[in-house]
Amino acid sequence: MAFLYSVLYVVVIGVASHYIGEALPRRWFRYDRFPYRSWRWEKDGKIYDKLHIRVWKDHMPDMSRVMKDMVPKRVGKCPTAAEVHRLVQETCVAEIVHIGLCLCSPVIWLFWCNWVGVLLCGIFVVCNIPFMMIQRYNRPPLVLLAQRLEAREERRRRKAAESETAN
């Protein structure tokens, strides 16, 4: 029975975390602030290359492929700075949702109250860590892309304004 309760709990908090994540105001999520900004030791996400994240990250489950109300986790062919900034915010939301799931893991121990509960809590946390790593790996290049797109869009606006005043 404890196993059934554990599975039900994981399913319920997994589904609830999706809706909570979607409901959170995006203005709360600033990539340049704690806990989302890159730590020095992460070297703007490059540390994850040592774990070959580029090879396995696209093979991990992605809720945005299943849940159509989510922002797709892909950059389109001709993205705007605003679209990429939104994707950066979504990496922050995804990271905090997985952190929240890890923080909810001790409840599993309450169903077992022994070493099995501790083991299952540990497994639940370990299963969420790769998703947090993916967000931290993807965010710095996305921020850089957004900044480059902003600069390009600003140049185009200036050029359009200059040609308008010349006419």
Secondary structure, 3 states (H helix, E strand, C coil): CHHHHHHHHHHHHHHHHHHHHHHCCHHHCCCCCCCCCCCHHHCCCHHHHHHCHHHHHHHCCCHHHHCCCCCCCCCCCCCCHHHHHHHHHHHHHHHHHHHHHHHHCHHHHHHHCCHHHHHHHHHHHHHHHHHHHHHHHHHHHHHHHHHHHHHHHHHHHHHHHHHHHHC
